[in-house]
Amino acid sequence: MTILVTGANGQLDNEMRIVSKGSEYKYIFTDVVEASEESSVSI
């Protein structure tokens, strides 16, 4: 089974990474990366 975990930069997800290391399941950790002010577009 594959489990998708969102919010990879949060506190809960950091603990999930530790717990999942010995698991029989495959975990995919992901999070949203916000654009910096330099790369944002002004209209």
C-alpha positions in Angstrom: 0.0 0.0 0.0 1.2 3.5 -0.8 0.3 6.3 1.6 0.5 10.0 0.5 1.3 12.4 3.4 0.8 16.1 2.6 2.4 18.9 4.7 5.9 17.4 4.7 7.4 20.4 6.3 5.2 20.3 9.4 5.9 18.9 12.8 3.5 15.9 12.5 5.0 14.9 9.2 8.5 15.0 10.6 7.4 12.5 13.3 5.6 10.4 10.6 8.9 10.0 8.7 10.6 8.5 11.8 7.7 6.2 12.5 7.3 5.1 8.9 11.0 3.9 8.5 10.2 0.4 9.8 6.8 0.1 8.0 5.8 -2.4 5.4 4.0 0.5 3.5 5.5 2.9 1.1 5.1 6.6 2.1 5.3 9.6 -0.2 5.9 12.9 1.6 5.0 16.2 -0.1 4.4 19.8 0.6 3.7 23.1 -1.2 6.6 25.4 -1.8 5.6 29.1 -1.9 7.2 31.3 -4.5 9.7 33.9 -3.3 9.1 37.6 -3.7 11.7 37.7 -6.4 9.9 35.1 -8.6 6.4 36.5 -8.1 4.8 38.4 -10.9 3.4 41.9 -10.3 0.4 43.0 -12.4 
